[in-house]
Amino acid sequence: MVRYEFVKGLPVITMAEGKQIGKVDDLVVDPEHKAVSWFRLHSGGMGMLGGERLWVSAAAVHGVGADAVTINAEADARGPADAPEALALVKAKRGVIGNKVITENGERLGEVRDYEFNADTFALTSLTVLPGMNVVGEILTIPGDKVLTIGEDMIVVAADAVMRSAAMVEVGDAVAA
């Protein structure tokens, strides 16, 4: 399994050219398939001021490792005009990180801080949920197969989705994390 937080910032290397074409800037989850479908890259330039945004479909990713993401060829990286599917998902505002989580029974669990996905299928395998602002509670791990809906305002999970972790989070810790 691969964590979102570990993939952000990884270099993206082409297998055919052996060239770094950018670094992972963000991941886009397809809410209907509940899987990572696009990798957004920042290419070139100093920091976020220069360079350009590129998009790589998860289908074009050869591997996701501890040190890099590999893709088959530079041609697999697309500019925004050539990745309308990715832009449509972003515009739909159905992101995972920072989204509020509620059970199908109406219990608010908190907000998604991180998630894991399968490096072969890109399917979500779990969500890490921190208690919301001004709430003291546990860090929760929600299995990916318990995610019912990734919506614009909330992620809805099955009522039996909560797997309690041993770690307790204080209000200040949740904000700093």
SULCOR-V366054 format. One record per residue. RES is the residue in three letters. SS is DSSP state (H for helix, E for strand, - for the rest). OMEGA is omega in degrees with one decimal (999 if undefined). D_FIRST is the distance of its C-alpha to the first C-alpha in Angstrom with 2 decimals. Layout:
res:RES ss:SS omega:OMEGA d_first:D_FIRST
res:RES ss:SS omega:OMEGA d_first:D_FIRST
//
This chain:
res:MET ss:- omega:-177.3 d_first:0.00
res:VAL ss:E omega:178.8 d_first:3.79
res:ARG ss:E omega:176.8 d_first:6.77
res:TYR ss:H omega:-176.0 d_first:9.94
res:GLU ss:H omega:-179.9 d_first:12.14
res:PHE ss:H omega:-178.2 d_first:10.81
res:VAL ss:H omega:179.1 d_first:11.19
res:LYS ss:- omega:178.6 d_first:14.64
res:GLY ss:- omega:179.0 d_first:17.28
res:LEU ss:- omega:174.3 d_first:15.71
res:PRO ss:E omega:176.2 d_first:18.41
res:VAL ss:E omega:-173.5 d_first:18.37
res:ILE ss:E omega:176.2 d_first:20.11
res:THR ss:E omega:178.3 d_first:21.93
res:MET ss:- omega:-175.7 d_first:22.01
res:ALA ss:- omega:-176.0 d_first:25.62
res:GLU ss:- omega:-176.3 d_first:27.16
res:GLY ss:- omega:-172.9 d_first:25.02
res:LYS ss:- omega:172.7 d_first:25.43
res:GLN ss:E omega:-178.1 d_first:23.50
res:ILE ss:E omega:178.5 d_first:24.13
res:GLY ss:E omega:176.3 d_first:22.64
res:LYS ss:E omega:179.5 d_first:19.86
res:VAL ss:E omega:-178.7 d_first:17.24
res:ASP ss:E omega:-179.7 d_first:19.20
res:ASP ss:E omega:174.3 d_first:17.24
res:LEU ss:E omega:178.6 d_first:14.99
res:VAL ss:E omega:180.0 d_first:16.76
res:VAL ss:E omega:173.0 d_first:15.52
res:ASP ss:E omega:-174.3 d_first:17.79
res:PRO ss:- omega:-179.6 d_first:18.96
res:GLU ss:- omega:180.0 d_first:20.31
res:HIS ss:- omega:-178.7 d_first:17.31
res:LYS ss:- omega:-178.3 d_first:14.87
res:ALA ss:E omega:173.8 d_first:12.67
res:VAL ss:E omega:-178.7 d_first:12.52
res:SER ss:E omega:-178.7 d_first:15.68
res:TRP ss:E omega:171.9 d_first:16.98
res:PHE ss:E omega:175.9 d_first:16.43
res:ARG ss:E omega:-177.6 d_first:19.54
res:LEU ss:E omega:168.4 d_first:20.87
res:HIS ss:E omega:-174.8 d_first:23.75
res:SER ss:E omega:172.4 d_first:25.90
res:GLY ss:- omega:176.9 d_first:28.72
res:GLY ss:- omega:178.8 d_first:31.13
res:MET ss:- omega:178.8 d_first:31.21
res:GLY ss:- omega:-178.8 d_first:28.66
res:MET ss:- omega:-176.0 d_first:28.54
res:LEU ss:- omega:-179.4 d_first:32.28
res:GLY ss:- omega:176.7 d_first:32.37
res:GLY ss:- omega:-178.1 d_first:30.38
res:GLU ss:E omega:175.4 d_first:29.01
res:ARG ss:E omega:174.3 d_first:26.09
res:LEU ss:E omega:-179.8 d_first:24.40
res:TRP ss:E omega:175.4 d_first:22.04
res:VAL ss:E omega:178.1 d_first:19.67
res:SER ss:E omega:178.1 d_first:18.57
res:ALA ss:H omega:178.7 d_first:15.01
res:ALA ss:H omega:-179.5 d_first:17.04
res:ALA ss:H omega:-179.3 d_first:18.37
res:VAL ss:E omega:178.9 d_first:15.19
res:HIS ss:E omega:-178.6 d_first:15.21
res:GLY ss:E omega:175.9 d_first:12.13
res:VAL ss:E omega:-178.2 d_first:9.79
res:GLY ss:- omega:-178.9 d_first:10.20
res:ALA ss:- omega:-173.9 d_first:11.02
res:ASP ss:- omega:-177.5 d_first:14.49
res:ALA ss:E omega:169.0 d_first:14.74
res:VAL ss:E omega:178.0 d_first:13.96
res:THR ss:E omega:174.1 d_first:16.23
res:ILE ss:E omega:-174.8 d_first:18.28
res:ASN ss:- omega:-175.7 d_first:21.08
res:ALA ss:- omega:179.1 d_first:24.09
res:GLU ss:H omega:-179.9 d_first:25.52
res:ALA ss:H omega:178.5 d_first:26.96
res:ASP ss:H omega:177.0 d_first:23.53
res:ALA ss:E omega:-176.2 d_first:23.71
res:ARG ss:E omega:171.2 d_first:25.97
res:GLY ss:- omega:-178.6 d_first:28.23
res:PRO ss:H omega:-178.6 d_first:28.39
res:ALA ss:H omega:-178.8 d_first:31.30
res:ASP ss:H omega:-179.5 d_first:29.35
res:ALA ss:- omega:-177.4 d_first:26.29
res:PRO ss:H omega:178.8 d_first:28.00
res:GLU ss:H omega:179.4 d_first:25.12
res:ALA ss:H omega:-179.1 d_first:22.91
res:LEU ss:H omega:178.2 d_first:25.88
res:ALA ss:H omega:177.9 d_first:26.63
res:LEU ss:H omega:179.1 d_first:23.22
res:VAL ss:H omega:-179.2 d_first:23.74
res:LYS ss:H omega:179.2 d_first:27.32
res:ALA ss:- omega:177.1 d_first:26.40
res:LYS ss:- omega:177.9 d_first:25.07
res:ARG ss:- omega:-178.7 d_first:22.33
res:GLY ss:- omega:-178.3 d_first:19.69
res:VAL ss:- omega:-177.1 d_first:16.97
res:ILE ss:- omega:179.3 d_first:17.19
res:GLY ss:- omega:-179.7 d_first:20.47
res:ASN ss:- omega:178.3 d_first:21.17
res:LYS ss:E omega:-178.6 d_first:22.84
res:VAL ss:E omega:179.5 d_first:21.55
res:ILE ss:E omega:176.0 d_first:24.10
res:THR ss:E omega:177.9 d_first:24.22
res:GLU ss:- omega:178.0 d_first:26.22
res:ASN ss:- omega:175.4 d_first:28.90
res:GLY ss:- omega:178.1 d_first:29.30
res:GLU ss:- omega:177.9 d_first:27.73
res:ARG ss:E omega:-176.3 d_first:26.36
res:LEU ss:E omega:-178.5 d_first:23.23
res:GLY ss:E omega:-177.1 d_first:22.75
res:GLU ss:E omega:-179.6 d_first:20.79
res:VAL ss:E omega:178.2 d_first:17.17
res:ARG ss:E omega:-176.2 d_first:16.33
res:ASP ss:E omega:172.0 d_first:12.62
res:TYR ss:E omega:175.5 d_first:9.80
res:GLU ss:E omega:174.9 d_first:6.09
res:PHE ss:E omega:179.0 d_first:5.54
res:ASN ss:- omega:-176.1 d_first:4.83
res:ALA ss:- omega:179.0 d_first:6.01
res:ASP ss:- omega:-176.5 d_first:8.87
res:THR ss:- omega:-177.3 d_first:10.17
res:PHE ss:- omega:178.6 d_first:9.16
res:ALA ss:E omega:175.6 d_first:9.76
res:LEU ss:E omega:177.7 d_first:9.21
res:THR ss:E omega:175.3 d_first:7.58
res:SER ss:E omega:172.9 d_first:9.38
res:LEU ss:E omega:172.0 d_first:12.01
res:THR ss:E omega:-173.5 d_first:13.40
res:VAL ss:E omega:175.5 d_first:17.13
res:LEU ss:E omega:176.6 d_first:19.92
res:PRO ss:- omega:179.3 d_first:23.49
res:GLY ss:- omega:179.0 d_first:25.68
res:MET ss:- omega:177.5 d_first:28.45
res:ASN ss:- omega:178.2 d_first:31.18
res:VAL ss:- omega:174.9 d_first:29.25
res:VAL ss:- omega:-179.6 d_first:28.38
res:GLY ss:E omega:-176.7 d_first:25.60
res:GLU ss:E omega:167.1 d_first:22.32
res:ILE ss:E omega:-177.5 d_first:18.83
res:LEU ss:E omega:172.9 d_first:17.35
res:THR ss:E omega:-179.2 d_first:13.96
res:ILE ss:E omega:177.6 d_first:14.33
res:PRO ss:E omega:-178.4 d_first:12.34
res:GLY ss:H omega:-178.9 d_first:11.73
res:ASP ss:H omega:177.4 d_first:14.32
res:LYS ss:H omega:177.5 d_first:16.81
res:VAL ss:E omega:-178.3 d_first:17.03
res:LEU ss:E omega:-175.7 d_first:20.44
res:THR ss:E omega:169.4 d_first:21.38
res:ILE ss:E omega:-175.1 d_first:20.24
res:GLY ss:- omega:180.0 d_first:23.75
res:GLU ss:- omega:-176.9 d_first:25.69
res:ASP ss:- omega:-175.5 d_first:26.69
res:MET ss:E omega:165.9 d_first:24.20
res:ILE ss:E omega:179.9 d_first:21.02
res:VAL ss:E omega:-179.6 d_first:22.29
res:VAL ss:E omega:178.4 d_first:20.37
res:ALA ss:- omega:-179.0 d_first:21.75
res:ALA ss:- omega:-178.6 d_first:24.11
res:ASP ss:- omega:-174.4 d_first:22.27
res:ALA ss:- omega:-170.2 d_first:18.87
res:VAL ss:E omega:171.7 d_first:19.29
res:MET ss:E omega:-175.7 d_first:17.54
res:ARG ss:E omega:175.1 d_first:19.43
res:SER ss:E omega:-177.2 d_first:18.05
res:ALA ss:E omega:-175.2 d_first:20.56
res:ALA ss:E omega:173.6 d_first:20.79
res:MET ss:E omega:-177.8 d_first:23.64
res:VAL ss:E omega:174.0 d_first:24.02
res:GLU ss:- omega:-177.7 d_first:27.46
res:VAL ss:H omega:-178.3 d_first:28.53
res:GLY ss:H omega:179.2 d_first:28.84
res:ASP ss:H omega:-177.8 d_first:25.43
res:ALA ss:H omega:180.0 d_first:23.75
res:VAL ss:H omega:-177.2 d_first:25.71
res:ALA ss:H omega:-175.0 d_first:25.05
res:ALA ss:- omega:999 d_first:21.26
//
